[in-house]
Amino acid sequence: MKIEVPLDRFYDFFSPMPVALVSTVSKEGVPNLAPYGLVMPISFDPPMIALGMRATRKTHKNIMDTKEFVVNFPASDLVKMVNEAAVPVPFVDKFQNVGLTPIKSVVVKAPWIEECKVHYECALEWTKDAGDHTLIVGKVVSVSVDDDLPAVEKTEMMEKIKPLYYGVMIYYELGKLLVERKKLS
């Protein structure tokens, strides 16, 4: 039997989504970071990433002002720092506040987060109002990873990266590999 539930619970039934720490820099040069769960690749050629975020966030303002950002993927062992980074703190160096390290990026001014294993530097392509969020799409202009990752087998990659997932105020780790998808002809 199936039952209908109120629309305000629609998010409760989604599978947990990967958490990204989005790093930006203000037009005055102040670095910032914040975790986001509404993150997904939307194009392979050119590579593009979409973010959903509220217009009231400092990250949103920084992206609108500078037209760039970095999507960093933290491992599950960083969950306490990620959770602390979710709390808005005015007039504080958020990197220092949560104990993460900004590192100079290759192309954009926004920094990488050293403790993360994967970094996608993005140039803003376009935005669209999407209900109580803004859909922000960035073109990936550089990808950087820890130096041990390129040699890892694809079936072992997530075990090595140890991604963090988020679902309705709860964090999760990746489960187990089930099967590799067959190639389409």
KEMI-627588 format. One line per field, with one value per atom (N, C-alpha, C): residue number from 1; residue in one letter; chain; atom name; x, y, z. Coordinates in Angstrom, 2 decimals, padded with zeros to 5 digits, always signed. Each point is the difference from the previous one (the first is absolute). Layout:
<pts>
i <- [NUM;...]
aa <- [a;...]
ch <- [A;...]
at <- [CA;...]
x <- [X;...]
y <- [Y;...]
z <- [Z;...]
</pts>
This chain:
<pts>
i <- [1;1;1;2;2;2;3;3;3;4;4;4;5;5;5;6;6;6;7;7;7;8;8;8;9;9;9;10;10;10;11;11;11;12;12;12;13;13;13;14;14;14;15;15;15;16;16;16;17;17;17;18;18;18;19;19;19;20;20;20;21;21;21;22;22;22;23;23;23;24;24;24;25;25;25;26;26;26;27;27;27;28;28;28;29;29;29;30;30;30;31;31;31;32;32;32;33;33;33;34;34;34;35;35;35;36;36;36;37;37;37;38;38;38;39;39;39;40;40;40;41;41;41;42;42;42;43;43;43;44;44;44;45;45;45;46;46;46;47;47;47;48;48;48;49;49;49;50;50;50;51;51;51;52;52;52;53;53;53;54;54;54;55;55;55;56;56;56;57;57;57;58;58;58;59;59;59;60;60;60;61;61;61;62;62;62;63;63;63;64;64;64;65;65;65;66;66;66;67;67;67;68;68;68;69;69;69;70;70;70;71;71;71;72;72;72;73;73;73;74;74;74;75;75;75;76;76;76;77;77;77;78;78;78;79;79;79;80;80;80;81;81;81;82;82;82;83;83;83;84;84;84;85;85;85;86;86;86;87;87;87;88;88;88;89;89;89;90;90;90;91;91;91;92;92;92;93;93;93;94;94;94;95;95;95;96;96;96;97;97;97;98;98;98;99;99;99;100;100;100;101;101;101;102;102;102;103;103;103;104;104;104;105;105;105;106;106;106;107;107;107;108;108;108;109;109;109;110;110;110;111;111;111;112;112;112;113;113;113;114;114;114;115;115;115;116;116;116;117;117;117;118;118;118;119;119;119;120;120;120;121;121;121;122;122;122;123;123;123;124;124;124;125;125;125;126;126;126;127;127;127;128;128;128;129;129;129;130;130;130;131;131;131;132;132;132;133;133;133;134;134;134;135;135;135;136;136;136;137;137;137;138;138;138;139;139;139;140;140;140;141;141;141;142;142;142;143;143;143;144;144;144;145;145;145;146;146;146;147;147;147;148;148;148;149;149;149;150;150;150;151;151;151;152;152;152;153;153;153;154;154;154;155;155;155;156;156;156;157;157;157;158;158;158;159;159;159;160;160;160;161;161;161;162;162;162;163;163;163;164;164;164;165;165;165;166;166;166;167;167;167;168;168;168;169;169;169;170;170;170;171;171;171;172;172;172;173;173;173;174;174;174;175;175;175;176;176;176;177;177;177;178;178;178;179;179;179;180;180;180;181;181;181;182;182;182;183;183;183;184;184;184;185;185;185]
aa <- [m;m;m;k;k;k;i;i;i;e;e;e;v;v;v;p;p;p;l;l;l;d;d;d;r;r;r;f;f;f;y;y;y;d;d;d;f;f;f;f;f;f;s;s;s;p;p;p;m;m;m;p;p;p;v;v;v;a;a;a;l;l;l;v;v;v;s;s;s;t;t;t;v;v;v;s;s;s;k;k;k;e;e;e;g;g;g;v;v;v;p;p;p;n;n;n;l;l;l;a;a;a;p;p;p;y;y;y;g;g;g;l;l;l;v;v;v;m;m;m;p;p;p;i;i;i;s;s;s;f;f;f;d;d;d;p;p;p;p;p;p;m;m;m;i;i;i;a;a;a;l;l;l;g;g;g;m;m;m;r;r;r;a;a;a;t;t;t;r;r;r;k;k;k;t;t;t;h;h;h;k;k;k;n;n;n;i;i;i;m;m;m;d;d;d;t;t;t;k;k;k;e;e;e;f;f;f;v;v;v;v;v;v;n;n;n;f;f;f;p;p;p;a;a;a;s;s;s;d;d;d;l;l;l;v;v;v;k;k;k;m;m;m;v;v;v;n;n;n;e;e;e;a;a;a;a;a;a;v;v;v;p;p;p;v;v;v;p;p;p;f;f;f;v;v;v;d;d;d;k;k;k;f;f;f;q;q;q;n;n;n;v;v;v;g;g;g;l;l;l;t;t;t;p;p;p;i;i;i;k;k;k;s;s;s;v;v;v;v;v;v;v;v;v;k;k;k;a;a;a;p;p;p;w;w;w;i;i;i;e;e;e;e;e;e;c;c;c;k;k;k;v;v;v;h;h;h;y;y;y;e;e;e;c;c;c;a;a;a;l;l;l;e;e;e;w;w;w;t;t;t;k;k;k;d;d;d;a;a;a;g;g;g;d;d;d;h;h;h;t;t;t;l;l;l;i;i;i;v;v;v;g;g;g;k;k;k;v;v;v;v;v;v;s;s;s;v;v;v;s;s;s;v;v;v;d;d;d;d;d;d;d;d;d;l;l;l;p;p;p;a;a;a;v;v;v;e;e;e;k;k;k;t;t;t;e;e;e;m;m;m;m;m;m;e;e;e;k;k;k;i;i;i;k;k;k;p;p;p;l;l;l;y;y;y;y;y;y;g;g;g;v;v;v;m;m;m;i;i;i;y;y;y;y;y;y;e;e;e;l;l;l;g;g;g;k;k;k;l;l;l;l;l;l;v;v;v;e;e;e;r;r;r;k;k;k;k;k;k;l;l;l;s;s;s]
ch <- [A;A;A;A;A;A;A;A;A;A;A;A;A;A;A;A;A;A;A;A;A;A;A;A;A;A;A;A;A;A;A;A;A;A;A;A;A;A;A;A;A;A;A;A;A;A;A;A;A;A;A;A;A;A;A;A;A;A;A;A;A;A;A;A;A;A;A;A;A;A;A;A;A;A;A;A;A;A;A;A;A;A;A;A;A;A;A;A;A;A;A;A;A;A;A;A;A;A;A;A;A;A;A;A;A;A;A;A;A;A;A;A;A;A;A;A;A;A;A;A;A;A;A;A;A;A;A;A;A;A;A;A;A;A;A;A;A;A;A;A;A;A;A;A;A;A;A;A;A;A;A;A;A;A;A;A;A;A;A;A;A;A;A;A;A;A;A;A;A;A;A;A;A;A;A;A;A;A;A;A;A;A;A;A;A;A;A;A;A;A;A;A;A;A;A;A;A;A;A;A;A;A;A;A;A;A;A;A;A;A;A;A;A;A;A;A;A;A;A;A;A;A;A;A;A;A;A;A;A;A;A;A;A;A;A;A;A;A;A;A;A;A;A;A;A;A;A;A;A;A;A;A;A;A;A;A;A;A;A;A;A;A;A;A;A;A;A;A;A;A;A;A;A;A;A;A;A;A;A;A;A;A;A;A;A;A;A;A;A;A;A;A;A;A;A;A;A;A;A;A;A;A;A;A;A;A;A;A;A;A;A;A;A;A;A;A;A;A;A;A;A;A;A;A;A;A;A;A;A;A;A;A;A;A;A;A;A;A;A;A;A;A;A;A;A;A;A;A;A;A;A;A;A;A;A;A;A;A;A;A;A;A;A;A;A;A;A;A;A;A;A;A;A;A;A;A;A;A;A;A;A;A;A;A;A;A;A;A;A;A;A;A;A;A;A;A;A;A;A;A;A;A;A;A;A;A;A;A;A;A;A;A;A;A;A;A;A;A;A;A;A;A;A;A;A;A;A;A;A;A;A;A;A;A;A;A;A;A;A;A;A;A;A;A;A;A;A;A;A;A;A;A;A;A;A;A;A;A;A;A;A;A;A;A;A;A;A;A;A;A;A;A;A;A;A;A;A;A;A;A;A;A;A;A;A;A;A;A;A;A;A;A;A;A;A;A;A;A;A;A;A;A;A;A;A;A;A;A;A;A;A;A;A;A;A;A;A;A;A;A;A;A;A;A;A;A;A;A;A;A;A;A;A;A;A;A;A;A;A;A;A;A;A;A;A;A;A;A;A;A;A;A;A;A;A]
at <- [N;CA;C;N;CA;C;N;CA;C;N;CA;C;N;CA;C;N;CA;C;N;CA;C;N;CA;C;N;CA;C;N;CA;C;N;CA;C;N;CA;C;N;CA;C;N;CA;C;N;CA;C;N;CA;C;N;CA;C;N;CA;C;N;CA;C;N;CA;C;N;CA;C;N;CA;C;N;CA;C;N;CA;C;N;CA;C;N;CA;C;N;CA;C;N;CA;C;N;CA;C;N;CA;C;N;CA;C;N;CA;C;N;CA;C;N;CA;C;N;CA;C;N;CA;C;N;CA;C;N;CA;C;N;CA;C;N;CA;C;N;CA;C;N;CA;C;N;CA;C;N;CA;C;N;CA;C;N;CA;C;N;CA;C;N;CA;C;N;CA;C;N;CA;C;N;CA;C;N;CA;C;N;CA;C;N;CA;C;N;CA;C;N;CA;C;N;CA;C;N;CA;C;N;CA;C;N;CA;C;N;CA;C;N;CA;C;N;CA;C;N;CA;C;N;CA;C;N;CA;C;N;CA;C;N;CA;C;N;CA;C;N;CA;C;N;CA;C;N;CA;C;N;CA;C;N;CA;C;N;CA;C;N;CA;C;N;CA;C;N;CA;C;N;CA;C;N;CA;C;N;CA;C;N;CA;C;N;CA;C;N;CA;C;N;CA;C;N;CA;C;N;CA;C;N;CA;C;N;CA;C;N;CA;C;N;CA;C;N;CA;C;N;CA;C;N;CA;C;N;CA;C;N;CA;C;N;CA;C;N;CA;C;N;CA;C;N;CA;C;N;CA;C;N;CA;C;N;CA;C;N;CA;C;N;CA;C;N;CA;C;N;CA;C;N;CA;C;N;CA;C;N;CA;C;N;CA;C;N;CA;C;N;CA;C;N;CA;C;N;CA;C;N;CA;C;N;CA;C;N;CA;C;N;CA;C;N;CA;C;N;CA;C;N;CA;C;N;CA;C;N;CA;C;N;CA;C;N;CA;C;N;CA;C;N;CA;C;N;CA;C;N;CA;C;N;CA;C;N;CA;C;N;CA;C;N;CA;C;N;CA;C;N;CA;C;N;CA;C;N;CA;C;N;CA;C;N;CA;C;N;CA;C;N;CA;C;N;CA;C;N;CA;C;N;CA;C;N;CA;C;N;CA;C;N;CA;C;N;CA;C;N;CA;C;N;CA;C;N;CA;C;N;CA;C;N;CA;C;N;CA;C;N;CA;C;N;CA;C;N;CA;C;N;CA;C;N;CA;C;N;CA;C;N;CA;C;N;CA;C;N;CA;C;N;CA;C;N;CA;C;N;CA;C;N;CA;C;N;CA;C;N;CA;C;N;CA;C;N;CA;C;N;CA;C;N;CA;C;N;CA;C;N;CA;C;N;CA;C;N;CA;C;N;CA;C;N;CA;C;N;CA;C;N;CA;C;N;CA;C;N;CA;C;N;CA;C]
x <- [+000.84;-000.84;+000.89;-000.39;+000.71;-000.88;+000.65;-000.76;+000.61;-000.81;+000.48;+000.44;+001.12;+000.49;-000.01;+000.02;+000.00;+001.25;-000.15;+001.10;+001.17;-000.24;+001.10;+000.94;-000.35;+000.88;+000.69;-000.09;+000.54;+001.48;+000.77;+001.44;+000.34;-000.91;+000.24;+000.27;-000.48;+000.05;+001.08;+000.78;+001.11;+001.13;+000.77;+001.21;+001.00;+000.86;+001.03;+000.82;+000.43;+000.76;+001.40;+000.98;+001.36;+000.06;+000.82;+000.22;+001.22;-000.13;+001.14;+000.24;+001.25;+000.35;+000.31;-000.84;+000.18;+000.82;+001.14;+000.84;-000.09;-000.03;-000.09;+000.93;+000.07;+000.71;-000.88;-000.08;-000.80;+000.73;-000.70;+000.66;+001.09;-000.06;+001.05;+001.17;-000.12;+001.09;-000.09;-001.15;-000.16;-000.51;+000.75;-000.45;-001.15;-000.84;-001.14;-000.22;-000.66;-000.38;-001.32;-000.74;-001.26;-000.35;-000.64;-000.39;-001.33;-000.09;-001.24;-000.27;-001.26;-000.41;-000.72;-000.41;-000.67;+001.06;+000.77;+001.13;-000.06;+000.15;+000.04;+000.66;+000.68;+000.50;-001.18;+000.01;-001.13;+000.45;+001.31;+000.51;+001.41;+000.29;+001.36;+000.84;-000.63;+000.73;-000.78;+000.32;+001.07;-000.42;+000.96;-000.37;-000.63;-001.18;-000.71;-000.57;-000.05;-000.55;-001.09;-001.12;-001.10;-000.06;-000.26;-000.18;-001.37;-000.67;-001.20;+000.31;-000.25;+000.25;-000.91;-000.21;-000.84;+000.75;-000.72;+000.59;+000.48;-000.42;+000.39;+001.38;+000.60;+001.29;+001.18;+001.03;+001.23;+000.64;-000.08;+000.54;-000.68;-001.30;-000.77;+000.49;+000.12;+000.45;+001.40;+000.90;+001.36;+000.03;-000.80;-000.04;-000.56;-001.06;-000.58;+000.99;+000.77;+000.96;+001.25;+000.52;+001.30;-000.13;-001.17;-000.27;+000.86;+000.38;+000.79;-000.17;+000.37;-000.08;+000.75;+000.25;+000.62;-000.91;-000.27;-000.76;+001.03;+000.12;+000.95;-000.79;+000.47;-000.72;+000.76;-000.59;+000.65;-000.22;+000.97;-000.15;-000.87;-000.54;-000.91;+000.68;+001.32;+000.68;+000.02;-000.45;-000.08;-001.40;-000.86;-001.41;-000.17;+000.80;-000.15;+000.30;+001.04;+000.35;-001.06;-000.51;-001.06;-001.23;-000.37;-001.17;+000.20;+001.20;+000.29;-000.05;+000.45;+000.00;-001.41;-000.98;-001.39;-000.61;+000.62;-000.54;+000.48;-000.94;+000.42;+000.68;+001.19;+000.76;+000.45;-000.60;+000.40;+001.37;+000.73;+001.26;+001.06;+000.02;+000.99;+000.61;+001.30;+000.65;-000.51;-000.89;-000.65;+001.01;+001.01;+001.03;+000.64;+000.45;+000.65;-001.00;-001.23;-001.02;-000.28;+000.02;-000.31;+001.25;+001.18;+001.24;+000.35;-000.42;+000.36;+000.98;+000.72;+001.10;-000.28;-000.02;-000.16;+001.33;-000.10;+001.17;-000.28;+001.00;-000.16;-000.45;-001.04;-000.50;+000.85;-000.21;+000.76;-000.50;-001.34;-000.57;-000.77;-000.88;-000.87;+000.64;-000.55;+000.53;-000.49;-001.18;-000.52;+000.96;+000.26;+000.98;-000.57;+000.89;-000.33;-000.03;-000.51;+000.08;+000.99;+001.16;+001.08;-000.45;-000.82;-000.40;-000.94;-000.56;-000.86;+000.87;-000.50;+000.77;-000.26;-001.13;-000.42;-000.46;+000.45;-000.33;-000.39;-001.17;-000.45;-000.07;+000.89;-000.04;-001.02;-000.88;-001.10;-000.11;-000.36;-000.33;-001.51;-000.65;-001.45;-000.46;-000.92;-000.59;-001.35;-000.90;-001.31;-000.69;-001.04;-000.82;-001.46;-000.84;-001.45;-000.66;-000.99;-000.78;-000.73;+000.05;-000.63;-000.69;-001.19;-000.72;+000.75;+000.27;+000.70;+001.53;+000.46;+001.44;+000.31;+001.29;+000.48;+000.76;-000.26;+000.78;+001.22;+001.18;+001.25;+000.76;+000.33;+000.73;+001.37;+001.01;+001.37;+000.66;+000.77;+000.81;+001.31;+000.33;+001.23;+001.19;+000.91;+001.16;+001.30;-000.05;+001.16;-000.47;+000.61;-000.27;+001.33;+000.04;+001.21;-000.39;+000.86;-000.26;+001.29;-000.13;+001.18;+000.80;+001.31;+000.86;-000.12;-000.57;-000.15;-001.28;-000.93;-001.29;+000.03;+000.76;-000.05;+000.35;+000.79;+000.41;-000.99;-001.01;-000.96;-000.99;-000.31;-001.01;-001.35;-000.78;-001.30;-000.89;+000.04;-000.85;+000.43;+001.21;+000.52;+000.06;-000.38;+000.15;-000.78;-001.26;-000.80;+000.49;+000.54;+000.57;+001.22;+000.73;+001.19;-000.40;-001.00;-000.44;-000.80;-000.76;-000.84;-000.96;-000.85;-000.87;-001.00;-000.38;-000.98;-001.33;-001.09;-001.34;-000.90;-001.01;-000.91;-001.44;-000.81;-001.43;-000.80;-000.79;-000.92;+000.65;+001.00;+000.65;+000.81;+000.38;+000.78;+001.12;+001.20;+001.13;+000.20;+000.44;+000.23;+001.34;+000.50;+001.14;-000.51;+000.84;-000.33;-000.09;-000.94;-000.15;+001.00;-000.50;+000.88;-000.27;+001.00;-000.14;-000.88;-001.01;-000.90;+000.38;+000.10;+000.32;+000.47;+000.82;+000.44;-000.98;-000.39;-000.97;+000.61;-000.81;+000.44;+000.05;+000.94;+000.11;-001.16;-000.51;-001.07;+000.61;-000.68;+000.54;-000.45]
y <- [-001.18;+001.18;+001.24;+001.01;+001.29;+001.06;+001.01;+001.12;+001.30;+001.00;+001.32;+000.72;+000.76;+000.77;+001.48;+000.89;+001.44;+000.41;+000.97;+000.47;+000.53;+000.52;+000.53;-001.11;-001.26;-001.12;-000.61;+000.63;-000.61;-000.34;+000.83;-000.21;-001.18;-000.33;-001.08;-001.34;-000.19;-001.32;-000.11;+001.08;-000.06;-000.81;-000.68;-000.66;+001.08;-000.29;+000.99;+000.38;+001.25;+000.55;+000.36;-000.04;+000.37;+001.43;+000.18;+001.32;+000.62;+001.24;+000.75;+001.19;+000.32;+001.26;+000.97;+001.02;+000.99;+001.15;+000.24;+001.11;+001.13;+001.20;+001.22;+001.05;+001.12;+001.14;+001.23;+000.90;+001.21;+000.93;+001.02;+000.96;+000.77;+000.00;+000.63;-000.95;-001.26;-000.97;-000.87;-000.02;-000.81;-001.39;-001.07;-001.35;-000.46;-000.88;-000.54;-001.44;-000.78;-001.35;-000.35;-000.90;-000.47;-001.34;-000.91;-001.29;+000.10;-000.77;-000.06;-001.45;-000.39;-001.33;+000.00;+001.17;+000.10;+000.30;-001.04;+000.12;-001.16;+000.29;-001.10;+000.41;-000.97;+000.27;+000.00;+000.93;+000.05;-000.09;+000.01;-000.12;-000.56;-000.88;-000.53;+000.84;+000.56;+000.75;+001.23;+001.18;+000.23;-000.48;-000.28;-000.42;+001.16;-000.26;+001.02;-000.62;+000.82;-000.40;+000.98;-000.53;+000.83;-000.04;+001.15;+000.14;+000.61;-000.43;+000.67;+000.67;+001.32;+000.69;+001.21;+000.34;+001.16;+001.29;+000.97;+001.29;+000.78;-000.39;+000.71;-000.40;-001.01;-000.51;+000.83;+000.08;+000.70;-000.64;-001.32;-000.70;+000.48;+000.16;+000.49;+001.39;+000.88;+001.37;-000.01;-000.79;-000.05;-000.51;-001.03;-000.52;+001.05;+000.69;+001.03;+001.14;+000.35;+001.11;-000.37;-001.21;-000.37;-000.92;-000.61;-000.90;-001.27;-000.46;-001.22;-000.64;-001.29;-000.76;-001.31;-000.70;-001.31;-000.97;-001.15;-001.08;-001.01;-000.12;-000.91;-001.14;-001.24;-001.13;-000.52;+000.15;-000.47;-001.49;-000.64;-001.39;-000.03;-001.17;-000.15;+000.31;-000.11;+000.30;+001.49;+000.84;+001.45;+000.44;-000.95;+000.32;+001.07;-000.02;+001.01;+001.40;+000.14;+001.30;+000.46;-000.94;+000.32;+000.49;-000.67;+000.38;+001.39;+000.29;+001.33;+001.07;-000.35;+000.96;+000.37;-000.81;+000.28;+001.15;+000.34;+001.05;+001.36;+000.89;+001.34;+000.76;+000.52;+000.77;+001.29;+001.12;+001.27;+000.47;+000.63;+000.67;-000.91;-001.26;-000.95;-000.71;-000.30;-000.82;-001.42;-000.44;-001.30;-001.14;+000.15;-001.04;-000.21;+001.08;-000.08;-000.46;+000.49;-000.32;-001.51;-000.69;-001.44;-000.87;+000.61;-000.76;-000.59;+000.65;-000.45;+000.99;-000.45;+000.78;+000.44;+001.32;+000.47;-000.15;-000.48;-000.17;+000.69;+000.65;+000.71;-000.96;+000.38;-000.80;+000.22;-000.81;+000.09;+001.14;+000.14;+000.97;+001.11;-000.33;+001.00;+000.57;+001.12;+000.64;-000.68;-000.63;-000.72;-001.14;-000.25;-001.03;-001.41;-000.96;-001.40;-000.16;-001.13;-000.38;-001.16;+000.22;-000.98;-001.37;-000.05;-001.27;-000.82;+000.59;-000.72;-000.69;-001.08;-000.79;+000.39;+000.65;+000.32;+001.45;+000.74;+001.42;+000.29;+000.59;+000.44;+001.52;+000.64;+001.45;+000.34;+000.95;+000.32;+001.49;+000.30;+001.36;+000.03;+000.99;+000.11;+000.06;-000.88;-000.01;+000.72;-000.42;+000.63;-000.35;+000.76;-000.25;+000.05;-000.59;+000.06;-000.12;+000.86;-000.12;-001.34;-000.69;-001.32;-000.11;+000.55;-000.02;+000.79;-000.62;+000.69;-000.08;-000.52;-000.11;+000.62;+000.19;+000.39;-001.19;-000.33;-001.02;+000.72;-000.40;+000.61;-001.04;+000.32;-000.95;+000.58;-000.80;+000.40;-000.94;+000.57;-000.79;-000.36;-001.27;-000.45;+000.43;+000.78;+000.51;-000.68;-000.75;-000.76;-001.04;-001.17;-001.07;-000.40;-000.06;-000.41;-001.04;-001.00;-001.07;-000.34;-000.69;-000.51;-000.86;+000.05;-000.65;-001.52;-000.63;-001.46;-000.45;+000.91;-000.40;-000.42;+000.65;-000.41;-001.47;-000.62;-001.40;-001.00;+000.47;-000.89;-000.54;-001.31;-000.61;+000.66;+000.14;+000.67;-000.67;-001.33;-000.71;+000.22;+000.53;+000.26;+001.49;+000.84;+001.45;+000.54;-000.36;+000.55;-000.47;-001.22;-000.49;+000.85;+000.45;+000.83;+001.44;+000.54;+001.38;+000.11;-001.04;-000.03;+001.20;+000.16;+001.17;+000.05;+001.21;+000.27;+000.29;-000.52;+000.19;+000.66;+000.71;+000.76;-000.30;-000.22;-000.20;+000.46;+001.02;+000.52;+000.07;+000.87;+000.30;-001.18;-000.96;-001.16;-000.23;-000.32;-000.31;-001.52;-000.46;-001.42;-000.22;-001.26;-000.44;-000.90;-000.21;-000.88;-001.45;-000.74;-001.42;-000.86;-000.93;-000.92;+000.01;-000.39;-000.11;-001.21;+000.19;-001.09;-000.65;+000.78;-000.53;+001.14;-000.32;+001.00;+000.00;+001.20;+000.13;-000.50;-000.69;-000.47;+001.18;-000.06;+001.05;-000.10;+001.15;+000.03;-000.08;-000.73;-000.10;+001.15]
z <- [+000.00;+000.00;+000.00;-000.72;-000.07;+000.63;+000.61;+000.56;-000.49;-000.15;-000.37;+001.27;-000.11;+001.13;-000.38;+000.98;-000.30;-000.80;-000.89;-000.83;+000.81;+001.20;+000.80;+000.49;-000.27;+000.36;-001.21;-001.16;-001.22;+000.13;+000.68;+000.12;+000.91;+000.93;+000.96;-000.67;-001.21;-000.63;-001.08;-000.21;-000.93;+000.63;-000.84;+000.48;+000.39;+000.97;+000.36;-001.23;-000.03;-001.12;+000.45;-000.93;+000.39;+000.53;+001.01;+000.57;-000.67;-000.40;-000.53;+000.92;+000.20;+000.66;-001.14;-000.12;-001.06;+000.58;-000.62;+000.45;-001.00;+000.56;-000.80;+000.61;-000.68;+000.54;-000.29;+000.95;-000.22;-000.95;-000.50;-000.89;+000.74;+001.34;+000.81;+000.26;-000.44;+000.16;+001.23;+000.70;+001.20;-000.39;+000.35;-000.34;+000.88;-000.55;+000.73;-000.46;+000.83;-000.37;+000.67;-000.63;+000.56;-000.65;+000.78;-000.57;-000.75;-001.08;-000.79;-000.41;+000.07;-000.41;-001.34;-000.47;-001.29;-001.06;-000.35;-000.92;-000.98;-001.30;-000.95;-001.31;-000.65;-001.34;-000.96;-000.96;-000.95;-001.45;-000.25;-001.37;+000.05;-000.98;-000.12;-000.96;-001.03;-001.03;-000.40;+000.54;+000.97;+001.38;+000.87;+001.36;+000.77;+000.57;+000.78;+001.26;+001.04;+001.30;+000.38;+000.51;+000.48;+001.52;+000.59;+001.44;+000.26;+001.04;+000.46;+001.32;+000.09;+001.27;+000.16;+001.24;+000.31;-000.32;-000.51;-000.37;+001.23;+001.18;+001.22;+000.50;-000.59;+000.47;-000.53;+000.82;-000.37;-001.23;-000.10;-001.16;-001.28;+000.04;-001.16;-000.40;+000.99;-000.29;-000.62;+000.58;-000.53;-001.44;-000.30;-001.37;-000.95;+000.40;-000.86;-000.24;+001.03;-000.12;-000.80;+000.20;-000.61;-001.21;-000.17;-001.13;+000.02;+001.21;+000.10;+001.37;+000.07;+001.24;-000.17;+001.11;-000.04;+000.74;-000.63;+000.62;+000.48;+001.33;+000.64;+000.63;-000.16;+000.60;+001.21;+001.20;+001.22;+000.22;+000.64;+000.43;+001.25;+000.29;+001.14;+001.34;+000.08;+001.26;+000.32;-000.94;+000.24;+000.43;+000.36;+000.27;+001.09;+001.04;+001.07;-000.54;-000.80;-000.57;-001.01;-000.79;-000.96;+000.74;+001.07;+000.78;+000.62;+000.48;+000.56;-001.09;-001.20;-001.10;-000.45;+000.35;-000.37;+000.79;+001.13;+000.86;-000.51;-000.37;-000.45;+001.14;-000.29;+000.99;-000.67;+000.38;-000.63;+000.48;-000.91;+000.33;+000.60;-000.40;+000.50;-001.20;+000.09;-001.02;+000.20;-000.88;+000.17;-000.13;-000.83;-000.10;+001.36;+000.61;+001.31;+001.06;-000.08;+000.98;+000.08;-001.14;+000.01;-000.12;-000.17;-000.03;-001.36;-001.08;-001.35;-000.61;-001.02;-000.56;-001.44;-000.27;-001.38;-000.75;-001.24;-000.87;-001.32;-000.57;-001.27;-001.10;-000.71;-001.12;-001.23;-001.04;-001.23;-000.88;-000.16;-000.94;+000.70;+000.93;+000.62;+001.26;+000.48;+001.22;+001.27;-000.06;+001.17;+000.32;+001.30;+000.36;+000.01;-000.15;+000.28;+001.51;+000.44;+001.41;+000.06;+000.62;-000.01;+000.50;+001.02;+000.60;-000.89;-001.03;-000.94;-001.05;-000.56;-000.96;-001.45;-000.28;-001.37;-000.04;-001.05;-000.14;-001.45;-000.18;-001.32;+000.01;-000.72;-000.12;-001.08;+000.30;-000.91;-000.29;-001.24;-000.42;-000.19;+000.56;-000.07;-001.45;-000.38;-001.34;-000.01;+000.92;+000.07;+001.32;+000.30;+001.19;-000.39;+000.82;-000.20;+001.36;+000.24;+001.22;-000.02;+001.13;+000.10;+001.35;+000.12;+001.27;+001.05;+001.14;+001.08;-000.14;-001.12;-000.29;-001.36;-000.25;-001.31;-000.56;-001.25;-000.68;-000.60;+000.44;-000.44;-000.80;-001.25;-000.85;-000.31;+000.28;-000.28;-000.98;-000.89;-000.93;+000.72;+000.01;+000.65;-000.86;+000.60;-000.73;+000.43;+001.10;+000.46;+001.01;-000.05;+000.96;+000.62;+001.32;+000.72;+001.05;+000.16;+000.96;+000.74;+001.11;+000.69;-000.97;+000.10;-000.99;-000.06;+001.02;-000.02;-000.72;-000.27;-000.58;-001.47;-000.89;-001.40;-000.25;+000.85;-000.20;+000.59;+000.70;+000.66;-001.03;+000.10;-000.87;+000.24;-001.07;+000.11;+001.06;+000.09;+000.96;+001.44;+000.20;+001.35;+000.34;-000.97;+000.16;+001.20;+000.13;+001.10;+001.36;+000.05;+001.25;+000.40;-000.99;+000.24;+000.35;-000.70;+000.23;+001.30;+000.35;+001.20;+000.05;-001.03;-000.05;+001.16;+000.31;+001.04;-000.67;+000.56;-000.56;+001.03;-000.51;+000.86;-000.37;+001.01;-000.22;+001.20;-000.15;+001.01;+001.40;+000.12;+001.27;+000.57;-000.85;+000.43;-001.03;+000.48;-000.88;-000.07;-001.17;-000.24;-000.67;+000.09;-000.78;-001.12;-001.01;-001.11;+000.49;-000.55;+000.33;-000.74;-000.80;-000.70;-001.49;-000.78;-001.44;-000.30;-000.84;-000.35;-001.32;-001.05;-001.32;-000.89;-000.96;-000.98;-001.15;-000.44;-001.10;-001.31;-000.77;-001.32;-000.95;-000.93;-001.01;-000.98;-000.39;-001.00;-001.40;-000.90;-001.36;-000.84]
</pts>
